[in-house]
Amino acid sequence: MDTNIFRTVFKPQEEKNQLSYDSKTILFGSCFSENIGEKLSYYKFDCFTNPYGILFNPIAIKNAISEIVEKKIYCEDDIFQYNDLWHSFQHHSCFSTPNKNAGLKKINESIQTAHSTLKNASHIIITLGTSWVYENKETETIVANCHKVPQKSFNKKLLSVSEITSTLDSIEKSIHKINSNATLIYTVSPVRHLKDGMIENALSKANLLAAIHQKLTKNTYYFPSFEIIMDDLRDYRFYEKDMLHPNEIAIDYIWEIFAQTWITKESAPILKEVDTIQKGLSHKPFNEHSEAHQNFLKNLNKKIEVLKKSQNINF
């Protein structure tokens, strides 16, 4: 029996300008960028994920990239104190700290690293999560994160397709100031933003998709992570308990399709060897002093040395 009669299987196609172990990648955006970034890091690709932390809306991503390109230096006027922590409205809460100077140092160091990475990147992956944005009533600026400041301090609105398209134009213009050769990959997060409402979430994703597909030209691509979840996997068993975030099985499945689409065939044996080493390093022996385990470690170290010499990969 043909099992495909029970589901619609996404068939990946190889793209141009694929990633290899010589590539340098920077990722921006929602939780899905984190997922792909973690996979790239696990397989020892040269990548930097979310220098401003997780960002959900296109304007937050635009602001982050613009500040990185211009090498903005954050000072006390750019942050605020709330609930005993110092926050930046342009950053995720992972940059919030009880110590003001430590927070500024962390933000500015990340911007400096991100500028160098973006300038030399061969690939840029941007994952858009939502079209809904929150505008600070006091400053009349759209924030990346509200940091649990009362909602009465913000106006909530939905970005139109034209507003998102214009934002993507600004993103690409900023990038081209320091890097005109990188391959840009857009994707839409499959995470469901049901706090906005089911219909509102669908409208939000639709606006993102419509805007992105107006931007696909030479060197600019779309990876269908959203469609893989919605039209291929298409089942709640591929979600976490919250029924909002894709679970590990779904992430692994999307990664396999991403690898088939965006990673060179020549890199496949290296991925396999890296995976073997990573599993070996995480292995917990029953008896770490046994002769068998010592031999296992010797063989593992030999494999590590081979990859270090041949690919400059460090573990």
N, C-alpha and C positions, 0 to 999 in steps of 0.2 A: 504493500500500500504506500502511495506517495504521501508522506507525512506533511508535505507542504500544503495539502488541502485544508489543514487545520490552522494555518497562520500565513501571513504575508511576510516573506523573508526578504530583508534588505540585502541587496547584492552590491558589495563595494566595488568601486572602480578606482584604479590607480590614478592619482593626480600628478601634475607636473611639479617640479621644484620640491621634491620630497625631502623629508628629514633624513639625515645620516648622522654618524657619530662625529662628523666635522661641523654639524649645524649648531647654531646658538639660538635659543628660543626664549622669548619672554611672553608671559601670559597675564592677561587682565580679565577681571570680571567676576562672575558669580561662583557659587560652590562647584559648578562643573569645571571651571578653570582649575580649581584646587584639585579635583579628581584627576584630570589629565596631567597636571603638573606633578602630582604625586607619582603617577605611573612613569612619566619621563624621568623623574629623579630616581625612582627605584631601578630603572634600567640604565641608569648612569649617563643619560643625555645631559648636555650642558644647557640648563634652563634656570630661569628665575620666575617664580610665580607670585603674582599679586603684591607688588611693592607697596601698595596702599592698603593691603588686606582685601577681603572679599568686597566687591562693588557690584551693585545690582542693576543700576540704571545707566543708560548711555551717557547722560550728562556728567555723572560722577566719573565715569571712565574717561570722558573727554577732558575734564578738569585735571585728573591725575596725570594723564599723558602730557598735557600742556605744561604742567608744573615740572614734570620730569625733564622735558625737552629744554625748558628755560632754566633748569637747575635752581628752582625756588628754594630759598632758605627760610624755614619756618622760625618765627620768633614768638614771644609770649602773646602778642596781639592776635595770633592765628589760632590759638587754642583757648579753651575755657574750662572752668572747674565746675563739676556737677557730681553730686553723690560721692564726694571725697576722691574723685579721680579727675585728671586732666584729659580732655578729649579734643579731637579735631573733627569738625563737621565733614571734612573731606576724606576721613580715614575710617576704616573699620575699627571696632572696639579692641582688636588685638594690639592697637597702638596706644590705648588708654592706660595711663599709669598714675599711681599716687604721687609720684615725684615729677614735678613740672620739667626740670632740666633733663631728667632721664628720658621723658617722653619726647622732648624736642630733639635730643640726640638720636634717638631711635628713628624718628621720622626723617631727619636730615641725612643720616647715613644711608637709609634705604633709598632716598631720592638720588644720592650720588652714585650708588651702585646701579640703580635702575637706568640712569642716564647713560652710563658706560655700556650696559647690556643692550639697551635699546639702540644705541648708536651702532653697535656691531652685530645686531641680531640678523640672522638669516630668515627667521620665521617669527611672526607675531600672531598670537592666538587671542582673540577677543570674544568672550562669552557674554551675551546680553541676557539679563534675567527678567527684567520687567520694564514696562513703559510707564508705570506709575512712579511719580516723583513727589518729594516733599519740599516745599519752598519755605525757607525761614522768613517769617513775617517781618522780623526786625531788620534783616539785611537784604531781603528780597532775592536771596540766592538759593539755588537748589542744593540740597545736602546729599552726601553719600550715605550718612547714617545719622539717625536722630538721637542715638545714645539714651533712649528712654526719657528724653526731655518731654514734658506733657504735649500731647498732640495739638492742643490749642495754640501752641507756638508756631504751627506750620499750616500752610495751605496744601492740600493734596490735589494733584491733577494728573490727568493722563496725557502723555505726549502723543501728538498726532504723527502720522507716517511722515509728513513733510518735515516736522521738527526733528524726528529721529534721523532722517536722511541728511538734513543739514548738520546735525551733530556728528554723524559719521564722516561727512566731508571735512569738518574741522579736525577730527581725529587724524585723518589721513594727511591733511596739510601739516599738522604738527609733526607727525612722524617723518614726513619727507624733508623737513628742515634739517634733520640730522641723519636720515637713512632713507634713501630713495630706492633701494634695491631689495628690501626685505619682502618676503611673501607674507601676505596678510590673510589669515583664516578667521572668518566669522562663524560663530555658532550660537544657537539659542538654547538656554538652559532648559532641561526637561523638568526641573524642580517646579512644583505647582505652588503658586502663591495664592492659596485659597483664603487667606485672611482678607484679601481684597474682594473676595466673592468669586464664585465659580464662573459666572458670565464675564465678570470684570477681568479675571485671569485670562480667559480665552481671547478677549478683545486685546488685552495687553500683549500676549504672545503674537497675535495676528499682526499688530502694528510693527512689532520688531521684525517679523519675517518679511513683511511687505517692504520695509525700508531696506533691509539687508540686500534683498534681491534686486534692488535698483542700483546697488553699488558693485555688483560682481563684474569686474573687468579683468584685463590682463594683470596677473600677479595678485588678484584678490579673489578669494574662494569662499565657499560655504560648506561646512561639515554638518550633516543632518542628525546631530545628537537628539534633538527634539523629536524628529520623525521616527527615529529608531525605537525610542521608548513608546511613543503614541501609536505607531502603526505596525511595528514589528513585534516587540515584546508584548505590549498591549494587555497587561495583566497586573493586578495588584500584588501578586506574589513577587514582583520585581521592585517593590517599594519597601522602604523601612516601615516600622510600626506606625509612624506618623502619617503614612499614606501620601506623603508629599515629596520625599527625597528618594531617588533611585538607590536601591541597596547594592551590596557588594557584587552580587551576581550580575546585576544590570550594568554596573560600572565596568566590570571585567569584559562583558559582552561588547559594550560600546568601544572599549579600548582595543579589543581585537579588530573591530572594523576600522577604527582610526589607524591602527598599525598597518593593516592591509592597504589602506587608502593613502597614508601619508608617510610611511617609513620605507626606505629603499629595501629591495630584496637582498642586497648585499649586506645590510645590517642585521638581517634575520638570524644568522648563526651567532652573532655577537649578543643579541638579545637573549638567545637561548642559553648561552654560556654565562651571561650576567645573572640570569634567573637561577641557574644551578648554584652559582656562588652565593647569591643572596639567601637561598634556602639553606645552604650549608652553614652560613654564618649564623642563621637564626636557629639552627638545630640544637636541641638540648639533649645531651647524651645521658644515658642511664648511669654510666661510670666514666667520668671525664679523664680518669687516669689509666684507663684500659689501653692495651696495645692497639686494639682495633681503632679506638677513637684517635689516638696519637697518629696513626697512619692516615686516618681520614683527614686530620688537620694538615698533615704534610702535603697530601694531594691537593687539598683546597688552596693552600698557600702557593703551590706551583701554578695552579690555574690563575690565581690572582696576579702573580708575577708575569705570566704570559700576556694577560690582557693589559697590564700596566706598560709593558714594553711595546706591544703591537698597536694599542689603541690609546695609550696614555690615560687609561681608566683607573681611578683609585677607589679603594673601598675603605 
